[in-house]
Amino acid sequence: MKENKKSLMPSARRPVPDSVERTLITGGAGFLGSHLCDHFIAQGHDVICMDNLLTGDMDNIAHLFGSNRFSFIKHDVTNYIHVDGKLNNILHFASPASPIDYMRLPIQTLKVGSLGTHKALGLAREKGARFLLASTSECYGDPLVHPQSEDYWGNVNPVGPRGVYDEAKRFAEAMTMAYHRYHGLDTRIARIFNTYGTRMRLDDGRALPAFMRQALLGEDLTVFGDGLQTRSFCYVDDLVEGIRRLLYSDEVYPVNLGNPREMTILDLAERIADLCGGGRKIVFKDLPVDDPKVRQPDITKAGEILRWEPKVELEEGLKRVFEYFKGKTG
């Protein structure tokens, strides 16, 4: 797709009335970031999407280039960030987020969690903007507490292959809280559990899209370990609503956002095989190093503070994703 040069220049856009919120979303061309761009534009915001396209995809935001409420800046947030004009909100979602990406890009993952977060926080301080960090349930590592609540400090191997992502996000949380305490910055931290939906990459290495790709191509479904490790899957629309509510709350400490419905990876594989017509064989391979055995969010805090809980049942969400991926593989 040809880049619209005018849309790349926020300073060239129409004047923004004081009543219109202006929101920067780093990593805005990614899976979650692009859905947030859609959501906040629908809420009447002017949205600036910033992404270096390392793991993001212009196809995720192509439909927004006709909107005068949208602009795109190709930029690496580990470098100095400049945005003309006011900013009301900064949502920091820039980071590789799937194992296949952060294992392929370990240094970049650490840099965006540290330097990128520092630059984004500095911009928020300069603009007096509200700041929301996209953190992750991986902060809990391979947990010894189940389900995981926000007061659990985690069980993370800092020198293992997954440590580049886990520790990058833990550092980002610490940096965000330091800016809140030292500079009085208005900050939020979302600990995001497994989320799925349209615009996920079929090759991103996570279980759900991997099973979908294999099933749609008629291949065997690969399950790592015995498949009895658990995950909890939240549909992207539900997560985005939780992010919005958290942004406008007064809670500065981390909040879990995810679906507490826990299931085994083997059960997920069998459900996807059935959804795609059945007949697929499941094969087992060795479990990756430090792969969490359980993952289930305690969302009591989100329910009490945000009045939020997921609405989309897994069966309905899988059907939506199946139709999307079928169009990608057909």
C-alpha positions as CSV (number, residue, x, y, z in Angstrom):
1,M,0.0,0.0,0.0
2,K,1.3,3.5,-0.9
3,E,1.8,5.6,2.1
4,N,-0.4,8.8,2.2
5,K,2.3,11.4,2.8
6,K,-0.2,13.9,4.2
7,S,-1.5,11.4,6.7
8,L,2.1,10.9,7.9
9,M,2.3,14.5,9.1
10,P,0.2,15.2,12.3
11,S,1.2,18.8,12.2
12,A,-0.4,19.2,8.7
13,R,-3.8,18.0,9.9
14,R,-6.7,20.2,10.7
15,P,-6.7,22.2,13.9
16,V,-7.9,20.0,16.9
17,P,-10.6,21.6,19.0
18,D,-9.8,21.6,22.7
19,S,-12.9,19.4,23.3
20,V,-11.5,16.6,21.0
21,E,-9.1,14.2,22.8
22,R,-5.9,13.4,21.0
23,T,-4.5,9.9,21.6
24,L,-1.1,8.4,20.6
25,I,-1.0,4.7,20.3
26,T,2.5,3.2,20.1
27,G,2.6,-0.1,18.3
28,G,-0.6,1.0,16.7
29,A,-0.2,-1.2,13.6
30,G,-0.1,-4.4,15.6
31,F,-2.9,-6.8,16.5
32,L,-4.0,-5.0,19.7
33,G,-2.9,-1.5,18.8
34,S,-4.9,-1.5,15.5
35,H,-8.1,-2.5,17.4
36,L,-7.4,0.3,19.8
37,C,-7.0,2.8,16.9
38,D,-10.4,1.7,15.6
39,H,-12.0,2.0,19.1
40,F,-10.8,5.5,20.0
41,I,-11.6,6.9,16.6
42,A,-15.1,5.6,17.1
43,Q,-15.1,7.3,20.5
44,G,-14.4,10.6,18.7
45,H,-10.7,10.9,19.4
46,D,-8.0,12.0,17.0
47,V,-5.6,9.1,16.9
48,I,-1.9,9.1,16.1
49,C,-0.6,5.6,15.3
50,M,3.2,5.2,15.8
51,D,4.9,2.0,14.7
52,N,8.2,1.0,13.2
53,L,6.5,-2.0,11.6
54,L,9.0,-4.5,13.0
55,T,6.1,-6.8,13.9
56,G,3.2,-4.5,13.0
57,D,1.4,-4.6,9.6
58,M,0.1,-1.7,7.5
59,D,-2.8,-3.9,6.4
60,N,-4.1,-3.7,10.0
61,I,-4.6,0.1,9.7
62,A,-5.1,0.5,5.9
63,H,-8.8,1.1,6.3
64,L,-8.2,4.1,8.6
65,F,-6.2,6.2,6.1
66,G,-9.3,7.7,4.7
67,S,-10.3,9.2,8.1
68,N,-9.3,12.7,9.0
69,R,-9.1,11.6,12.6
70,F,-6.2,9.2,11.9
71,S,-2.5,9.8,11.2
72,F,0.4,7.4,11.1
73,I,4.1,8.0,12.0
74,K,6.6,5.3,11.2
75,H,9.1,5.6,14.0
76,D,11.1,3.5,16.5
77,V,10.0,4.6,20.0
78,T,13.4,3.6,21.4
79,N,14.6,6.9,19.8
80,Y,13.5,10.4,20.8
81,I,9.8,10.8,20.2
82,H,8.3,14.1,19.0
83,V,4.7,14.8,18.3
84,D,3.4,18.3,17.4
85,G,0.4,19.7,19.3
86,K,-1.4,18.5,22.4
87,L,-1.8,14.9,23.6
88,N,-4.4,13.8,26.1
89,N,-3.5,10.1,26.2
90,I,-0.6,7.9,25.3
91,L,-1.2,4.1,25.1
92,H,2.2,2.4,25.0
93,F,1.7,-0.9,23.1
94,A,4.9,-1.0,21.2
95,S,6.6,-4.4,21.7
96,P,7.0,-7.8,20.2
97,A,4.4,-9.9,22.1
98,S,4.6,-13.5,20.8
99,P,7.3,-16.0,21.7
100,I,8.4,-16.4,18.1
101,D,8.9,-12.6,17.8
102,Y,10.6,-11.9,21.1
103,M,12.9,-14.9,20.8
104,R,13.8,-13.7,17.3
105,L,14.2,-10.1,18.4
106,P,15.6,-10.3,22.0
107,I,17.6,-7.1,22.0
108,Q,14.8,-5.1,20.4
109,T,12.3,-6.5,22.9
110,L,14.4,-5.4,25.8
111,K,15.1,-2.0,24.2
112,V,11.4,-1.2,23.6
113,G,10.5,-2.3,27.1
114,S,13.2,-0.1,28.7
115,L,14.2,2.8,26.3
116,G,10.9,2.8,24.5
117,T,8.9,3.1,27.7
118,H,11.3,5.8,29.0
119,K,10.8,7.8,25.8
120,A,7.0,7.4,25.9
121,L,6.8,8.4,29.5
122,G,9.0,11.4,28.8
123,L,6.6,12.5,26.1
124,A,3.6,12.0,28.4
125,R,5.3,14.2,31.0
126,E,6.1,16.9,28.4
127,K,2.4,16.9,27.2
128,G,0.8,16.4,30.5
129,A,-0.9,13.3,29.0
130,R,-2.4,10.4,30.7
131,F,-0.2,7.3,30.1
132,L,-1.3,3.6,29.9
133,L,1.3,0.8,29.7
134,A,0.5,-2.5,28.1
135,S,2.1,-4.9,30.4
136,T,1.5,-8.7,30.4
137,S,0.6,-11.7,32.4
138,E,4.1,-12.9,31.6
139,C,5.2,-10.7,34.6
140,Y,4.0,-13.7,36.7
141,G,6.3,-16.1,34.8
142,D,5.6,-19.8,35.6
143,P,3.4,-18.9,38.5
144,L,3.4,-20.7,41.9
145,V,0.1,-19.0,42.8
146,H,-3.1,-19.9,40.9
147,P,-5.1,-18.0,39.7
148,Q,-2.8,-15.0,39.4
149,S,-3.8,-11.8,41.2
150,E,-2.1,-8.4,41.0
151,D,-0.5,-8.8,44.4
152,Y,1.5,-11.8,43.3
153,W,5.1,-10.9,42.4
154,G,5.7,-13.8,40.0
155,N,8.2,-16.6,39.4
156,V,10.4,-15.4,36.4
157,N,13.7,-16.8,35.2
158,P,15.6,-13.6,34.2
159,V,18.2,-15.4,32.3
160,G,16.0,-17.9,30.4
161,P,15.0,-17.3,26.8
162,R,11.6,-15.9,27.8
163,G,13.3,-13.5,30.2
164,V,13.8,-10.9,27.5
165,Y,10.0,-10.3,27.3
166,D,9.1,-11.0,31.0
167,E,11.8,-8.7,32.4
168,A,11.3,-6.0,29.8
169,K,7.7,-5.7,30.9
170,R,8.6,-5.9,34.6
171,F,11.1,-3.1,34.1
172,A,8.5,-1.1,32.1
173,E,6.1,-1.4,35.1
174,A,8.8,-0.2,37.5
175,M,9.6,2.7,35.2
176,T,5.9,3.7,34.9
177,M,5.5,3.7,38.7
178,A,8.7,5.7,39.1
179,Y,7.3,8.4,36.8
180,H,4.1,8.4,38.7
181,R,5.7,8.7,42.1
182,Y,8.6,11.1,41.2
183,H,7.0,13.3,38.5
184,G,3.3,12.9,39.5
185,L,2.5,11.5,36.1
186,D,-1.1,10.2,35.6
187,T,-0.3,6.5,34.8
188,R,-2.1,3.2,34.3
189,I,-0.8,-0.4,34.0
190,A,-2.8,-3.1,32.2
191,R,-1.6,-6.7,32.8
192,I,-2.9,-8.3,29.7
193,F,-3.6,-12.1,29.6
194,N,-3.9,-14.2,26.4
195,T,-6.0,-12.3,23.9
196,Y,-7.2,-13.4,20.5
197,G,-9.2,-12.0,17.6
198,T,-9.0,-10.8,14.0
199,R,-5.7,-9.4,12.8
200,M,-3.6,-11.9,14.7
201,R,-0.8,-13.2,12.5
202,L,-1.1,-16.8,11.5
203,D,2.6,-17.2,12.0
204,D,3.1,-15.5,15.3
205,G,3.8,-18.7,17.2
206,R,1.0,-18.5,19.7
207,A,-1.2,-21.6,20.2
208,L,-4.5,-20.3,19.0
209,P,-3.4,-18.9,15.6
210,A,-1.0,-21.8,15.1
211,F,-3.8,-24.3,15.6
212,M,-6.0,-22.3,13.2
213,R,-3.4,-22.2,10.5
214,Q,-2.6,-25.9,10.8
215,A,-6.2,-27.0,10.8
216,L,-7.2,-24.7,7.8
217,L,-4.2,-26.1,5.8
218,G,-5.2,-29.7,6.7
219,E,-2.0,-30.2,8.7
220,D,-1.4,-32.0,12.0
221,L,-1.9,-29.8,15.1
222,T,1.3,-29.4,17.1
223,V,0.8,-29.5,20.9
224,F,3.9,-28.8,23.1
225,G,4.3,-30.9,26.2
226,D,1.4,-33.1,27.2
227,G,-1.1,-30.3,26.4
228,L,-2.3,-30.2,30.0
229,Q,-0.8,-26.7,30.6
230,T,-3.6,-24.2,30.8
231,R,-4.4,-20.8,29.3
232,S,-7.3,-18.4,29.5
233,F,-8.4,-16.6,26.3
234,C,-10.0,-13.2,26.1
235,Y,-11.6,-11.9,22.8
236,V,-10.0,-8.7,21.6
237,D,-13.3,-6.6,21.8
238,D,-13.6,-7.3,25.5
239,L,-10.0,-6.5,26.1
240,V,-10.3,-3.1,24.3
241,E,-13.3,-2.2,26.4
242,G,-11.3,-3.0,29.5
243,I,-8.4,-0.9,28.3
244,R,-10.7,2.1,27.8
245,R,-12.2,1.7,31.3
246,L,-8.8,1.5,32.9
247,L,-7.5,4.5,31.0
248,Y,-10.3,6.6,32.5
249,S,-10.2,5.1,36.0
250,D,-8.1,6.5,38.9
251,E,-6.2,3.2,39.5
252,V,-2.4,3.6,39.1
253,Y,-1.4,0.1,40.2
254,P,-1.6,-2.9,37.8
255,V,-4.9,-4.3,36.8
256,N,-5.4,-7.8,35.3
257,L,-7.4,-7.9,32.1
258,G,-8.3,-11.3,30.7
259,N,-10.9,-14.0,30.6
260,P,-10.8,-16.2,33.7
261,R,-12.3,-19.2,31.8
262,E,-9.3,-21.6,32.0
263,M,-8.8,-24.5,29.6
264,T,-6.0,-26.9,28.6
265,I,-4.0,-26.4,25.4
266,L,-5.1,-29.9,24.4
267,D,-8.7,-28.9,24.8
268,L,-8.2,-25.8,22.7
269,A,-6.6,-27.9,19.9
270,E,-9.5,-30.3,19.9
271,R,-12.0,-27.5,19.7
272,I,-10.2,-25.8,16.8
273,A,-9.9,-29.2,15.0
274,D,-13.6,-29.7,15.3
275,L,-14.4,-26.2,14.2
276,C,-12.3,-26.6,11.1
277,G,-14.0,-29.9,10.1
278,G,-12.4,-32.5,12.3
279,G,-10.1,-35.3,11.2
280,R,-6.9,-33.5,12.1
281,K,-4.3,-35.5,14.0
282,I,-2.7,-34.0,17.1
283,V,1.1,-34.5,17.5
284,F,3.1,-33.7,20.6
285,K,6.5,-32.0,20.8
286,D,8.8,-31.1,23.8
287,L,7.6,-28.2,25.9
288,P,9.7,-25.0,25.4
289,V,11.9,-23.8,28.3
290,D,10.1,-21.9,31.1
291,D,6.7,-22.3,29.3
292,P,4.1,-21.5,32.0
293,K,2.2,-24.5,33.3
294,V,-0.9,-22.5,34.3
295,R,-2.3,-19.1,33.4
296,Q,-5.6,-17.8,34.7
297,P,-6.3,-14.2,35.7
298,D,-8.0,-13.2,38.9
299,I,-10.1,-10.3,37.6
300,T,-11.7,-9.4,40.9
301,K,-10.0,-6.0,40.9
302,A,-11.1,-5.2,37.3
303,G,-14.7,-6.1,38.3
304,E,-14.7,-3.9,41.4
305,I,-12.9,-0.9,40.0
306,L,-13.8,-0.9,36.3
307,R,-17.1,-2.8,36.5
308,W,-15.6,-4.9,33.7
309,E,-15.8,-8.5,32.7
310,P,-15.4,-10.3,29.4
311,K,-18.7,-10.9,27.4
312,V,-17.7,-12.9,24.3
313,E,-17.7,-16.6,24.9
314,L,-14.9,-18.7,23.5
315,E,-17.2,-20.6,21.1
316,E,-18.4,-17.3,19.5
317,G,-14.9,-15.8,19.4
318,L,-13.4,-18.8,17.8
319,K,-16.1,-18.7,15.1
320,R,-15.2,-15.1,14.3
321,V,-11.5,-15.8,14.1
322,F,-12.1,-18.9,12.0
323,E,-13.9,-16.9,9.4
324,Y,-11.2,-14.3,9.4
325,F,-8.4,-16.8,9.1
326,K,-10.3,-18.8,6.5
327,G,-10.1,-15.7,4.3
328,K,-6.4,-15.4,4.9
329,T,-5.6,-19.1,3.9
330,G,-8.3,-19.6,1.2
